[in-house]
Amino acid sequence: MNATPTTRPKLFCFVLMPFDKSFDDVYKIGIKESCEAAGAYCERVDEQIFNERILDRIYNQIAKADLIIADMTGRNANVFYEVGYAHALGKTTVLLTSKADDIPFDLKHFSHIVYGNSLIDLRAQLTKHVKWFVENPPTGETPLKEDVEVFFKKRNLADGLINISWQFQDRPLVQINLHNISSRTIEAGSLRVGFITTLDSPLETVEAGVKLIELPDGRFLHMLPNLPALLPDEYAKAGITFFYQPDVQNIDEEKIVIRLFKTKCSRDFDMVLKPKF
């Protein structure tokens, strides 16, 4: 009997690994062919065409991917950062390495494959891992733009860049309102908010439990805790308050990226803080 045909899109595997010719065979033969054999779609960022900065593209694709495959061989700093970012989003990851010591102790409990010098072993093991995810796919989600609106005061952030002026002696609060405009409940933990800034410690959040992640470009992602369930037409708040040292007078402006995350997608909104002295 033939299998029932499906129109479900292929599982998207996004690959994190050093951009070095020595890894070309690992990617093309060991990883890409494994994903294809398992019925999944696989890409590295250097195969894609895009207009944004490469780091922004990588973060976007990590958020969008169904499965992250990361080669930790050589303990490449960029790959480690990107894997940390993926874990902060709760993404499913499969770690690869040619040497077991390249996977730190606190990551060894994550699914990982030690392939040594054998691409045959890598293909056999990775195909099995990816096939399992193909056969047990995550539940589908509605894109953010269809079920969540984001407001700063009465301004919908989807309308474009927002400039905020504030008195230097004050502590500006950047608080957003999230509105579930869909007809279904957004489950607790399935929607997260992050604030990307150039600042690390000079701010606090409306809620405790914020995770600080230093990004490879020098900016900082302040990942807020999981939001509670949002019923249809319900609102939720999230925000951060900025603290500047009083003797600092050379601040021009601070660009903030507000990033909303779901399991399979993300969306960015831009703000600019402009102090008045």
N, C-alpha and C positions, 0 to 999 in steps of 0.2 A: 504494500500500500504506500502511495506517495504521501510525503509530509504535507500538511495543510499549508498552502502558501500564505505568506505574511507580507504586509506593507510596512511593518515596523522598521525604522531606520537602523542601520548597523550600529553596534556599540562603538563609541568613539574612544580610542586609546591615544592619549597624548604622551609623548616621550620626552623625558628630561635626561640629557647626557652631555658630556663635553663635546664642543664642536672641534673635533680633531680628526684628521684622516685615519688615524689608527683605530678609530671606532666605527669607520664606515661599514666594514663587513659585519660587525656586531649588530649595527642598526639594520642594514639592508637584508642580511641573511638570517641573523638570529632573532631579530625583533619583528621587523615588518612582515617577513614571510610567515612567522608564527601567527601574527594577528590575522593575516589573510586566510591562513589555513583553518583558523578557528572561527572564521566568519565575521571578523571585526574590521573596523576601519582604523588605520594607524597613521599618525603624522608627527613630524618634528617641526618646530617653528620655522626652520630655514627652508622648508618646502612650501610655505604659505606665502600668499601675497597680501600685504596689508599696508595701511597708511600710518598707523600710530607707532609710537616708539616700541622697540622690540621687547623691552621689559613689560610694558603695558600689555602687549600682545600675549606674552607668556602667561601673565597673571590671568588674563581673560580666558585663555585656552585651558588653564588649569581649572578654573571655575566651571567651564563648560563641559569638560571631559567626563565621561562615564568611569574611566579607569586611567590612573597615572602609572606609567612604567618608567622607572628611573634607574639608570646605571650609575652606581656609586663608586665604580672603580677609580682609584686614584684620589678619592675624597675631594673632588672638585668643589670649591667653595660655592660657586653659583648653583650647582646641582643641589648641594646641601640646603642652601637658602630656599630654593624652589620647592624641595620636598617638605621643608618645614612649613612653607606657605600652604602647600596642599594639605598637610596634616591639620593645620589650623582651621581649614575649611571643612574638615571631616571627610576629605576625599579618600576613596579606596585606592591603595597603592600596591604595586608589586615592585620590590627592590631587586636589582640585579648587581652582581659583582663577579669579577674574575678571582678576587681574593676575599676570603671570609672576614679578614681583619678590617676591610674597608667599610664594613657596616658596624657602626658604633654599638656598644652593648645595649643602650636604651632604645635602639631601633630593631634589635634582633627579633622582637616579638611580632613585628610586622611581617607579612608574607614576603619571603625573599628566596632568591635562586643564586647559588654559587656555581658558576659554569666553568671555572678554570680556563683552560685554553680550547675548550670544545664547543664549537657552535652547534654541533649535533645535539649535545646535551641541553644546551640553551633552548634550541628549537623544540625539543621533545617536552621539556618541563614547562616552558612558557606557553606553548600551544595548549597544554592541558589546563593551565591556570586561566587563560583568556577564554577558552571554550566554556569553562564553568560559568564565568560571568555572562557570556553570551546566552547560555541556557537559563540563567537566573538573573535577568536584567533588573535594574532598579525601576521602581514605578515611575511612570511619566509625570511631568509637571508642566503647568502652564507657564509660559515665559513671564518674567516680572512685569513687563510693560502691559500685560493683559490683566493682571490681578492686583497690582500695588501701585498706588499713587504716593508721591512724596512731596511734602509741603514744608516750606520755611515760612512761618506765620501764615499769610494768605496766598503766598506765591507758590505755584506748582513748579518744582525744580525741572520738570520736563520742558518748560518754556525757555530754558537757556540759562547762561551764567548769571549768578546772583552776586552783587557787590554789597558788602556790609560795612558801614562806617561805624566807628565806635570811639568814644573818648579814651585817651591813652590811660588815664587813671582808673578806668573801669575794667571789669573782667568780662569780656564778651562771652556770652553763652550762645553756642551754635546748637540749637535744638530743632529737630525735625519731627514731623508727624507723618506716620505711615498709615495709609488708608487702604483697607481691603475692599476693593471695588468688585470682587468676584462674588459668585453665588455659593461659594464653598468655603469651608473653614481652612485657613492656613495653619497647619499643625505646629505645635510648639517645637522650636528648634530647627524648623525647616527654612526659616528666614533669618539672616544675620546682617548686622550693619557694621561696617568698618569705616574709620576716618583716617585718611592718609594725609600726613602733614610732614613738614621738615623738622618738627619739634618732637622730642621724646618726653622728657619729664615736665616741662612747664605747662601742663594741662591736667585737668581731672575730668572724670566723666560723671554723668548723672547717676550711673549705677556702678557698683563695685564689681570686681571680677573681670577687668579688662585685660586682654592679652596683648602685649606689645611685641611687634615683630619688626626688626630692622630689615628693610628691603635692600637689594643689591645696589640701587641707585642712591642710597644714602637717606631716603625718606623713611618714615615710620608708619606702619599700619597699626592702628589702635582698634583691635577687634573686640567689639562689645559682646557681652554674654548673649546666649540664646534668648530670643524674644518669646513671650508666651503665645499661646494659640490666639489667632485673630479670627473672630467670627465675621461673617459677611457684613460689610458696612461698618466694621469696628475700626477704631484708631489705636495706635500705640506711639509712644514717644521714645526718642533716643537722642543723646546729645553729649557734647563736651564743652567744658569751660576753659578758656585760655588764661594762663598766668604768665605775665612778662615781668622781668626784674625792673624795679622802678628806675634804676640808673641807666637803663638802656634806652637811648633816644634815636637810634639809627634804623628803626624798623620801618620799612617801606610798606610792604603788604605781605600777607600770608595766604597762599593758595591752599585750599582744602579740597580734597577729592572725597566725596561720600560714595562709598561702594556698597551696594546691596548684593548679598550672596544668597543663592539657592543651590540645590544640589547640582543642577546641570546648567546654570547660567548666572551671569552677574550683570550689573548695570551701574554706570558711574554718573555722578552729578557733581558739577563744579561750583565752588564758592570762592570769593576772595574777600579777606578781611583787610580793611584799610583804616589804620588808626588816624585819629585827629588829635593834634597836640594843643 
